[in-house]
């Protein structure tokens, strides 16, 4: 997925004088204490702090500007907690995110886990592909939380059911189905955790969406489109069950395509990782102004805490 086409080079130049100390200080401003979401909070997870009505996340007519935490509370540019962990889910709740994005993939024994890469090497102390490791083997690995403040010794690769169970009532989960063909397991996880109101099935594969809706007709969905023709075709395909979000991807320009999405009565979600990279050097929330000015309704970001600060939340 491509980041928002804004003058990031100019942002980088403006921020290049920021020191590591400046960045750490700016990052800390206004954030909850890490004890609210790291391993110290396992037995007392944060309650929902989001001021927006809970129904807004799945209401395509809602006009609120919203935030989705990439890999829960940030991926490789994130500063809150290790990606795709339960601590990251708690961090997203603690800062008031509207959505968290997940990366379901199956273990060797057919259990859906939340892991972005095919291999465990980058994020744990282990090695090998998740598809060749059982759940027990995966959850024996320690998560690398060394770059974050806080205690993450308890963290292991979570199952999707664990993520959904923790998120329910706190933050809406985007279930990215692009990394697995086990649509049945994704729907089963939603049913097992009674999370229909707190989950959105998300993929660029329309056949997977059709399969998921055949299993659960009330499932919330998000489609992904790259141009006006694809937008029209997919909205026609799902006319009887419209998506609650539309992601613009594969180089789509929000300034060009967002008006058509809005005219059809829908909302735009967009990845803003280019802005996140610029923000890494200056921690300036105003860097995200062009994102929303371009017509984006939901910014998917590695820096949800900064986007929320820009939105005054």
N, C-alpha and C positions, 0 to 999 in steps of 0.2 A: 504494500500500500504506500502511496506517495504522500509526502508531507505537503502542507499548504504552500502554494507558490506566492510567497511574499518576499520582500527584500531582506532575507536573512543575513546576507553578507554585511549590509549596513548595520544590522543589529549586533552582529559579532564585532564589528569595528568599534561601535559605541561602547561595548561592554568589555573590550579586551584588556582594559586596565584593572579589572576587578581581580583581587587576590583570592587565594583559597580561603583565607580567614574571612574576607568580606562575604564570600559565598556562603560559608557555614553560618555566619551571623544572620544573613538575610534569610536563609532557609529556616532558621529556628523561629523567626518572628511569627507570632500568632498561631503557632502549631500546638496541638496537645502534647503533653509529656509522653515520651515513648512508653512509659509504664502503662499507658492506657491501651496500648495495642501490641506490645511485644510479648514475650513468654510470661511476663508477670501478670498478664491479663487473661490468661487461658480460662480461669474459672470465673471471671467476671468481665466478659466482653462489653465493649461500649454500647450504649443504647443509641438509637438513631438520633442524630443531631441535625439532620437536614431540615431546613425550614419549609421546603416546598412540599405540597400535598403529595402523599404517596402515590396517588392515582395518576399523577402527571407523567411519570416515567413511561407508562404504557398507554397514554392517551395521545394519539397523533394530532389532536387539535390543541394540545397544551402549547402555549407560546413562551414558556419560561426558557431562558438560556441555561443549558445544563452541561454537566461534566461527566465523562467516563474515564475511569482510571485504567490505563493500559496495563495488562497483566496484574490487575487489581489496584495497585497503588503506584505503578510506574515500572517500566522495564529497565533497560540498561542505562537510561538517563535518570532513573528514579532516585530519590533521596530519602524515602521514608522507611521502607522495609524490603526484605528480599522478595523478588517478584514471584507471583503466583502461589504465595504461602498463605496460611491462615492468619498470620500476623499482618500480611498485606491487606487481607480482607478487613481485619479489625481497624487497620490504619485508615482505609477508605471510609469506613463508617465514622471513625473518630473525627475526620476532617469534614464530613458531610457530603461526600461524593454521591452523585445520583445513580451511577452505574459502575460496575466493574466488568472488565473484559477477562475472559478465561481462555485456556488453550487445552481443551480435552483431547486426550489421546489414550489408547488402550495399552495396558500392560500385557505381558506374555500370557497371563491367565485371564485376560478379558475383563479387566476392571478399568474404568475410566479414571485417569489421574489428570491433575492440572500441571502440565509441563509444556513449555513453549518449544524447546528444541527436541529433535528426535533423540538425541543423546543426553545423558545426565551430567556429562563432564563439566560444563560451564557453571552450573548452579549448585553442584553437590561435591562431596569428597569422593565420589565414585566415578566409574567409567562404563561406557557401553550404551547401547540403544534401549530405550524404555520397552520397546516391543519384544526385546529378548530377556527381560527381567520380570519376575513375578512381583505382585504387589508387596509381598513380604520383603523381597530383596530391595525394591525401590524405597520402601519406608524404613529400611535399615540404614540408609544413607543420610548423612548430616547435610543440611543446607548451609551454603557459604553465606554468612551474614556479616563478614568481616568489614565491609565498607560502610555499614550502617551503625548509628548509635543505638544502643539497646541490647537486650538479651534475646538471642534467637537460637539458643542451644536446644530448645524443645522442638524446633521446626523440622518437619519431614515433608516429602512430596505428598500433598493431600489428594484424596479422591475428590471427584466432582460432587459426590453426595455430601462430603464434609463441607465443601465450599458452599453448596446450596443451603445446607442446614444452618450454617453460621450466618449467611447473608439474609436468610428469610426474615422479613420484618425490619430489616436494617438498610439494605441496598439491593438494587435490581442487578441481576447477573446476566451478562451477555454470553451465551454459550456458542462459541465459535466452532462450528462443525466442520471446518475445512481440514482438520488434521485427523479425522476419523471417519470411517464409513459406518460405524455402529450407531446409526440414528436411533435404533431401538433402545440402546443403552442410555442415550441422552434423555429420551422421553421417559424411560423407566426411572432415571434419577430424579427428574422433576416430579413424577408421581410419588416416588418413595419419600421425598421430603415435603410433599404437599406444597410445592413452590410455583404453581401455575401463575400466580399473580406477581411472582418475584423473579421470573426467568424469561429470557427472550432468545429464541432459536435463531442463530445468525450464521449465514453462509452465502457465498456467491453461486452455489450449486442449487438451482431451482428444483432439481429432482429430489434432492435431500429435503428441501422444505416441503414438497408435496408428500414425501414419505412420512415426515414427522407429523404433518397435519392429518394424514390418514390414521395415524396412531392416536393422535390427540387433537381433535378439531378446534379446541379452545386455546391452543398454544399460541403465545405471542411470537411474532417473527420480525426479523429485519432482513431486507434484501440489500444487495449491493449492485450499483449500476455505474457505468462509465460514460454514458452519453444519453441524449434524449430518446434515441430509438430504443435503447435497452430499458430505459425508464418506462416508456409507453408499453412495451411488450410485457414487462414483468408486472406492472400494475394491472394490465388486462388479464394476465394469467391468474393473478390472485385477487381478482375483483370481488369474489365472494368472501374473502378473508384477507382484508388489506393488512399490510405490514404496519407495525407501530413506529418503525424508524426506517430510513433509507440511507445507507452509507454510500457516499461518493468515493470511488476508488479508481485504481489504474489510470492515474493522471487526470481524472476529471477536475475541472475548474469550478469551484463553488460559485464564483461570480457569474459564470455562464449557465450553470445547470440548476443552482438553487432556486431561481425564480420559477422554473417549471415544476420543481418538486413542491414548492409552496402553493403554486396555482392549483395543483392536484390535491391539495389539502393534507400534505405530508411534511415531515421534518427531516432535516439534513444532519447526519452524523459524519464527521470528518476527522482523519488522523492529522495531528498538528506537530509531528515530531521534529520538523525543521525549526519551528518556533521554540520547541523544547531545547534544542541544541543551542540556539542563541541565548535562551534564558539561563542556561547553565553558567554562563559567564557573568551575568549581571543580576539575576534573580529579580527582574523587573516585570511585574504583572502586566504593565501596559503593553508589553510585547504581544499580548494576545488580543489587543483591540482589533487589528485587521482580520483576525479569524472570524469574529462575530460580524464585523462590518461586511464581510464577503457573503453573508447569508447563512453561515453555519449556525445550527441550533444547538448541537451537542458536539463539544470538542473532546475527542479522544486523545489522551495525553499521558506522557510519562511524568508530568509535573502537575497533578490535579490540585495540589495545595496552592500553586501559583495561579492557576486559572480561577479557582474559587476566590482567591483574594481579589483578582481583577473584577470578578462579578459581585464583589462586596459581601461575600458570604464567608 
